[in-house]
């Protein structure tokens, strides 16, 4: 088994749930030593380092390759007295080991006189012609579909998964830190990482056992959780889900390996030949199978690539073992290094099946070797393979209700029988340590702080205060605004929940409030009833697609900085009642009714409309009753929990389709208008191979019947300096209004692919962003005729309005800056030709 070096360790906050990593870092010596440990640097005669050289224990397949700086670390539980160091163009060197632990070694390779030209070649790009390594790789491509579970119509297997978070680089300064007052006992459980040689302290372990079934004919897969166990956080499903979501499933035979929202070129893929250098390094028997060893490393810097080696069988041309390690200049935020290792076994002397998959990510704030951080590790073990046992299609239908509560309360006997790999003494001790840690006051204080950062709520017994990020706001109507709110919360699987808030504006001297509640009546069909009421000041027209969130409020309603006059706010009194159910997994049906009262919130803004045919009577307030049926489908969405609210695990990895039919009815509760409205929304995230990530959304809608300004579909402008989803930054609020529209939004992030080729920009790890947005719409003469607001009712009907943008992301790793350009309609009143937006966030 090959183990590879790491350059050091460090820590990172990540995505929306990075607060838990922050907590673990804040915790950032019984040492368990392996039998043999070696580490050091490999140089040539001139003193230059030799990157990607092979370092193995003599007479074994256990080894590693040096990194870009010629450094290596290798550790094993066996006893060895010699290492072998080799690389093309150099004489192979055997180095005796003086003791079991040999660190800071300095090894010098001697160049072979007849191969000096080869040395130059293999330090840069290797030849694609007459290269035996590539000849072997082509045979791997030709046979890849006949290996693994893809070779069978149906398959099943047992899967054991172990997840772990560790603080790394444990030293005396950390041990003496005040953060650990009252928790010093945890350092008795520190250990040594077998990949990097760094000391680490486990802070979280989660184990699970599942049965996995698949059918390649109908392309279906089902996973049945048999058991789940974790240390100290059994009630925190958000943390467990987040740990699991760090890791994506990947296949080395596919062109790209995806994790952390990035697509890395696989060294086994057909595209790898243009991305990697390949060197045939060795051949040997592994498990009685003759195999070839191929070393690979990137052709270019700053790309999403790996370095490492793999062993290939000489008859099936299947990979027997592979390790993949990201290079130090890879452009991923908060990640210093990723290490992957996979082992495969032979079935019937012909087909190779995966038996072990190890993944480790090294999180940190910077890439200094001495910096402290977090290891996130996953070990997957596979066994009990069975094939061609066909099951009916109904077997693969995913249940809507799947609490699996028994799986989280398994006995120790269950785990003894179902673990595919026994825990070592250190891992067993970590369970004891972490369970004790969660009972200490010091840890609880830190855990509470991290929970507030992650969720935005301060937890109390049975209820939470928050969200704390909405406590203060500002707009031209209310001036400075304060908000206080909370929600009931007894646990993630609560069958009912109530939320409420109160707000006060110091300029208009008015009190606002909102209250909403919902109850889960039938968990199996997820039958939910809910309702609420809100009286507040709101910037309407910031979204084309209707929102049914009673307590929702756009950032445009409270932005401190705005472009031009932002006084087109409305006072809204909204009451909603709805019934929702999920007849199929990720497909929901919602039937509801709402009543709203709308009126201008400032004297500079008008929603006036004519009441009579003669256009002599004007009303400035809209009262409207509306019934709606909403269908939502989110294929591929993963959720956890079974209460009235569930946690979405893969927030940005699935498409969303939304269809809404609304019926406005006159004279019910003094309702003013009859109309029908149809709306469609589709959003699709896309990973475009090595070109980055895109997001595409399409919106379309039509209102049938004459309605006033307050009920028209406003093309969402953005007069703030902050990025607002699916808005047009060069448009002002109410610049375009329609009763029929179609819009498209395209955004693409190249993930630094272009900047990585520019020497002066390469080291900044910036990312290129482009966007395009367009909308076409019209407004009927009937709706224009009843309007008395005084605003110019303009629709983009002669030509679609469009704008485009260029941006730079990853500025200081947290900031995105975009410049937006208007494409047409420059003659509109106060038209802006250019706009700027910024966005903050933690992204990989």
Beta strands, then each sheet from edge to edge (+ up, - down):
strand 1: 36-44
strand 2: 54-57
strand 3: 63-65
strand 4: 71-76
strand 5: 82-86
strand 6: 93-96
strand 7: 101-109
strand 8: 154-168
strand 9: 190-192
strand 10: 199-215
strand 11: 220-230
strand 12: 256-259
strand 13: 262-265
strand 14: 276-286
strand 15: 289-298
strand 16: 306-313
strand 17: 319-326
strand 18: 335-347
strand 19: 351-363
strand 20: 373-387
strand 21: 457-459
strand 22: 462-466
strand 23: 472-475
strand 24: 479-489
strand 25: 496-505
strand 26: 510-522
strand 27: 527-538
strand 28: 570-584
strand 29: 587-600
strand 30: 609-610
strand 31: 618-619
strand 32: 621-633
strand 33: 639-640
strand 34: 647-648
strand 35: 656-665
strand 36: 675-687
strand 37: 693-704
strand 38: 713-714
strand 39: 737-738
strand 40: 740-749
strand 41: 767-778
strand 42: 801-811
strand 43: 815-822
strand 44: 834-840
sheet 1: 4+ 1- 7-
sheet 2: 3+ 2- 5+ 6-
sheet 3: 9+ 10- 8+ 20- 19+ 18- 17+ 16- 15+ 14-
sheet 4: 9+ 10- 11+
sheet 5: 12+ 13-
sheet 6: 21+ 22- 24+ 23-
sheet 7: 21+ 22- 24+ 25- 26+ 27- 28+ 29- 32+ 35- 36+ 37- 40+ 41- 42+ 43- 44+
sheet 8: 30+ 31-
sheet 9: 33+ 34-
sheet 10: 38+ 39-
end
